[in-house]
Amino acid sequence: MNYVTGNTIKVLREKKHQTQKELADALSVSDKAVSKWETGRGLPDIAIIKDLAAALGISIAELLTGDIAQNANRSGNMLKSKFYVCPLCGNIIHTIGEGSYSCCGIQLPPLEVEDYEDTNAAFSEGGIKISHDINVEIIDNDYYVTIEHPMTKEHYISFMAFVTGERIQLVKLYPEQSCQASFQRRGHGVFYAYCNRHGLYKIRA
């Protein structure tokens, strides 16, 4: 199990321009205790880890791993969305900006949009045509999205999403269903689709 290191505490404290005493006061401990943590002569008790992470402005996971995710998207623009997918249970995590998240005991990396040539080219698999082209039609007040893609238990589109500057609409898909989804039409944005074998890809509306 990973545990917080003194160097992590020191680096984060200094980034916040805190003295050891200021951090100690926030945690109701002595500045000598903070000094011991930072020099490796002691460890913060597990009971105060949550408060320590809050005082340093990071998540507990980031504090324990030392892997600090810098979220530069302070304005909260939905178009800076990140998606995380658990390879074991298929859980989908959506965030505004990058962070540190885990599921089923696995640290999840943010999904990266695949290259157009890798994801959108049509090809055959077992005699079945497969394409990652996201086809969008406007029907009444909705966007109707389809992808010519198989939906088998081994190879399928896991979800589609429509993201604008102010909101996200996400539809979870399952094997043996149709590869289609409808989204309420709310201006321009980005359509995402995630293939369990080939990754995440998108088009702009």
C-alpha positions in Angstrom: 0.0 0.0 0.0 1.3 3.5 -0.9 1.5 6.0 1.9 2.2 9.7 1.9 5.8 10.7 1.8 7.5 13.6 3.5 8.6 15.1 0.2 5.1 15.1 -1.1 3.9 17.0 1.9 6.7 19.5 1.7 6.3 20.1 -2.1 2.6 20.7 -1.8 2.9 22.9 1.3 5.4 25.1 -0.4 3.3 25.3 -3.5 0.5 26.8 -1.3 3.1 29.2 0.2 2.4 27.8 3.7 4.8 27.6 6.6 5.0 24.4 8.6 3.3 26.2 11.4 0.4 27.3 9.2 -0.1 23.7 8.0 0.2 22.5 11.6 -2.4 25.0 12.8 -4.9 23.8 10.1 -4.5 20.3 11.3 -4.3 21.0 15.1 -0.9 19.5 15.4 2.5 21.0 16.3 4.9 22.4 13.7 7.4 19.9 15.0 5.1 17.1 13.9 5.0 18.6 10.4 8.8 18.9 10.4 9.1 15.3 11.3 6.8 14.2 8.5 8.7 16.2 5.9 12.1 14.9 7.0 11.0 11.3 7.2 11.3 11.1 10.9 7.6 10.4 11.3 4.3 9.8 9.5 0.9 11.5 9.8 -1.6 9.3 11.4 -4.2 7.8 9.1 -7.0 9.6 11.0 -5.8 13.0 9.7 -5.1 12.0 6.1 -8.4 13.4 5.0 -7.8 16.7 6.7 -4.2 16.8 5.4 -5.3 16.3 1.8 -7.9 19.1 2.2 -5.4 21.5 3.8 -3.0 20.8 0.8 -5.8 21.2 -1.7 -5.6 17.8 -3.3 -7.5 14.4 -3.2 -6.6 11.7 -0.8 -5.6 9.5 -3.7 -3.2 12.1 -5.0 -1.7 12.6 -1.5 -1.1 8.9 -1.0 0.4 8.3 -4.5 2.2 11.5 -4.9 0.8 11.7 -8.4 -0.6 15.2 -8.5 -3.0 16.0 -11.4 -2.9 19.6 -12.3 -6.3 20.9 -13.4 -5.8 24.0 -15.3 -9.5 24.3 -16.2 -10.4 26.5 -13.3 -13.4 28.0 -15.1 -15.2 24.7 -15.2 -15.8 24.7 -19.0 -17.6 21.4 -19.9 -15.7 21.3 -23.2 -12.6 20.5 -21.1 -14.3 17.2 -20.2 -12.3 14.1 -19.4 -13.6 10.5 -19.3 -12.3 7.6 -17.3 -13.4 4.0 -17.8 -12.8 1.1 -15.5 -11.5 -1.9 -17.6 -12.9 -4.4 -15.0 -16.5 -3.2 -14.3 -17.0 -0.7 -17.1 -17.8 2.2 -14.7 -17.6 5.6 -16.5 -16.3 8.7 -14.7 -16.8 12.1 -16.2 -14.9 15.1 -14.9 -14.3 18.8 -15.9 -10.6 18.8 -16.2 -8.1 16.1 -15.2 -7.9 14.5 -11.8 -6.9 11.4 -10.0 -9.5 8.6 -9.9 -9.6 4.9 -9.2 -12.1 2.1 -9.5 -11.9 -1.6 -8.6 -8.5 -0.8 -7.0 -7.1 0.5 -10.3 -5.8 4.0 -10.9 -7.5 5.2 -14.1 -5.9 7.3 -16.7 -8.0 9.8 -18.7 -9.1 8.5 -22.0 -7.3 10.0 -25.0 -9.0 10.6 -28.3 -7.6 8.3 -30.8 -6.2 9.4 -34.2 -8.7 9.7 -37.0 -6.9 7.1 -39.1 -7.0 4.5 -36.3 -10.6 5.0 -35.2 -12.7 6.2 -38.2 -11.4 3.9 -40.9 -14.0 1.2 -41.9 -12.8 -2.4 -41.8 -14.2 -5.9 -41.5 -14.1 -8.2 -38.5 -15.5 -11.7 -39.0 -17.2 -10.6 -42.2 -19.0 -7.7 -40.3 -18.3 -4.1 -41.5 -17.0 -1.9 -38.7 -16.8 1.8 -38.8 -16.1 4.4 -36.1 -17.7 7.2 -38.1 -20.2 9.1 -35.9 -23.2 9.9 -38.0 -25.4 12.7 -36.7 -28.9 13.6 -38.0 -31.2 16.3 -36.7 -34.7 15.0 -36.1 -37.1 17.6 -34.6 -35.3 19.0 -31.6 -32.9 16.0 -31.2 -29.6 14.9 -32.5 -29.9 11.3 -33.6 -26.5 9.6 -33.5 -25.6 6.2 -35.1 -22.4 4.3 -35.7 -22.1 1.3 -38.0 -20.5 -0.8 -35.4 -21.1 -4.3 -34.0 -22.5 -4.6 -30.5 -21.2 -8.0 -29.4 -20.1 -8.9 -25.9 -16.5 -8.8 -27.1 -16.6 -5.6 -29.2 -19.0 -2.8 -28.7 -19.6 0.9 -28.2 -19.7 1.4 -24.4 -21.2 4.9 -24.4 -21.9 8.0 -26.4 -22.0 11.6 -25.0 -22.8 15.1 -26.2 -20.9 17.8 -24.5 -21.6 21.6 -24.8 -20.0 24.4 -22.8 -22.6 24.1 -20.0 -23.7 20.5 -19.8 -23.2 16.9 -20.7 -25.7 14.3 -22.0 -24.4 10.7 -21.7 -26.0 7.5 -22.9 -24.7 4.1 -21.7 -24.8 1.4 -24.3 -24.7 -2.4 -23.9 -23.8 -5.4 -26.0 -26.7 -6.7 -28.2 -28.4 -3.3 -28.3 -28.6 -1.0 -31.3 -25.6 1.3 -31.7 -27.6 4.6 -31.6 -28.5 7.3 -29.2 -30.6 10.5 -29.1 -29.5 13.8 -27.5 -31.5 16.9 -26.9 -30.4 19.6 -29.3 -28.8 22.4 -27.4 -26.5 24.4 -29.6 -23.0 23.3 -30.8 -20.7 21.0 -28.9 -18.7 17.7 -29.2 -20.0 14.2 -29.7 -18.0 11.4 -28.1 -18.1 7.6 -28.5 -16.1 5.0 -26.7 -15.3 1.6 -28.3 -14.1 -1.0 -25.8 -11.3 -2.1 -28.1 -10.3 1.0 -30.0 -10.8 3.8 -27.5 -12.4 7.2 -27.4 -13.1 9.4 -30.5 -15.2 12.5 -31.2 -16.6 14.9 -33.8 -17.7 18.5 -33.4 -21.3 19.4 -34.0 
